[in-house]
Amino acid sequence: MATMTLSLPDPMKAWIEEETRKGDYASTSDFMRDLVRRERERRQPQMTLEELRKKLAEARASGVSDKSFEEIIEDGKRLAESRRPK
Protein backbone atom coordinates (compact mmCIF):
# COMPACT_ATOMS: atom_id res chain seq x y z
CA MET A 1 0.00 0.00 0.00
CA ALA A 2 1.29 3.47 -0.87
CA THR A 3 1.87 6.20 1.70
CA MET A 4 0.69 9.80 1.38
CA THR A 5 1.47 12.73 3.66
CA LEU A 6 -1.44 15.07 4.28
CA SER A 7 -1.32 18.50 5.91
CA LEU A 8 -4.44 19.55 7.83
CA PRO A 9 -5.39 22.45 10.08
CA ASP A 10 -5.20 21.47 13.77
CA PRO A 11 -9.02 21.44 14.26
CA MET A 12 -9.46 18.99 11.37
CA LYS A 13 -6.71 16.74 12.69
CA ALA A 14 -8.27 16.79 16.16
CA TRP A 15 -11.70 15.93 14.74
CA ILE A 16 -10.33 12.97 12.77
CA GLU A 17 -8.47 11.72 15.84
CA GLU A 18 -11.63 12.05 17.94
CA GLU A 19 -13.69 10.14 15.35
CA THR A 20 -11.04 7.41 15.39
CA ARG A 21 -11.09 7.23 19.21
CA LYS A 22 -14.84 6.57 19.11
CA GLY A 23 -13.94 3.10 17.87
CA ASP A 24 -15.51 2.96 14.42
CA TYR A 25 -12.08 3.05 12.79
CA ALA A 26 -8.88 1.18 13.63
CA SER A 27 -6.69 4.17 12.80
CA THR A 28 -6.71 7.65 11.30
CA SER A 29 -5.57 6.04 8.04
CA ASP A 30 -8.58 3.74 8.13
CA PHE A 31 -10.81 6.78 8.67
CA MET A 32 -9.26 8.66 5.72
CA ARG A 33 -9.55 5.62 3.43
CA ASP A 34 -13.25 5.41 4.29
CA LEU A 35 -13.72 9.11 3.48
CA VAL A 36 -12.02 8.66 0.12
CA ARG A 37 -14.09 5.55 -0.68
CA ARG A 38 -17.33 7.35 0.16
CA GLU A 39 -16.35 10.40 -1.89
CA ARG A 40 -15.52 8.19 -4.89
CA GLU A 41 -18.91 6.49 -4.58
CA ARG A 42 -20.66 9.84 -4.30
CA ARG A 43 -18.99 11.12 -7.45
CA GLN A 44 -19.50 7.89 -9.37
CA PRO A 45 -22.89 6.58 -8.27
CA GLN A 46 -23.67 3.01 -9.28
CA MET A 47 -26.89 2.21 -11.07
CA THR A 48 -28.98 -0.56 -9.52
CA LEU A 49 -29.97 -3.51 -11.67
CA GLU A 50 -33.59 -2.33 -11.64
CA GLU A 51 -32.55 1.18 -12.74
CA LEU A 52 -30.50 -0.34 -15.55
CA ARG A 53 -33.45 -2.47 -16.67
CA LYS A 54 -35.69 0.61 -16.68
CA LYS A 55 -33.18 2.57 -18.77
CA LEU A 56 -32.92 -0.29 -21.26
CA ALA A 57 -36.70 -0.53 -21.54
CA GLU A 58 -36.92 3.22 -22.13
CA ALA A 59 -34.22 3.01 -24.79
CA ARG A 60 -35.98 0.17 -26.60
CA ALA A 61 -39.33 2.01 -26.43
CA SER A 62 -37.82 5.21 -27.85
CA GLY A 63 -37.16 3.58 -31.23
CA VAL A 64 -34.36 4.13 -33.70
CA SER A 65 -32.68 7.53 -33.89
CA ASP A 66 -32.35 9.41 -37.13
CA LYS A 67 -29.02 10.88 -35.90
CA SER A 68 -25.74 9.63 -37.31
CA PHE A 69 -23.36 7.57 -35.17
CA GLU A 70 -21.01 10.57 -34.97
CA GLU A 71 -23.85 12.86 -33.78
CA ILE A 72 -24.80 10.37 -31.07
CA ILE A 73 -21.18 10.13 -29.89
CA GLU A 74 -20.86 13.93 -29.77
CA ASP A 75 -24.13 14.21 -27.82
CA GLY A 76 -22.79 11.64 -25.36
CA LYS A 77 -19.51 13.54 -24.93
CA ARG A 78 -21.38 16.80 -24.26
CA LEU A 79 -23.63 15.10 -21.73
CA ALA A 80 -20.70 13.46 -19.95
CA GLU A 81 -18.84 16.79 -19.81
CA SER A 82 -21.89 18.55 -18.37
CA ARG A 83 -22.09 15.95 -15.58
CA ARG A 84 -18.40 16.14 -14.66
CA PRO A 85 -17.86 17.64 -11.19
CA LYS A 86 -16.42 21.12 -11.39
PEKA-V358718 format. One record per run of one state. SS is the DSSP state (hx for helix, st for strand, lp for the rest). FROM is the first residue (numbers start at 1). TO is the last residue. Records with the same first field share a line. If there is no record, write none. Layout:
SS: FROM-TO + FROM-TO
This chain:
lp: 1-9 + 25-27 + 44-48 + 63-68 + 84-86
hx: 10-24 + 28-43 + 49-62 + 69-83
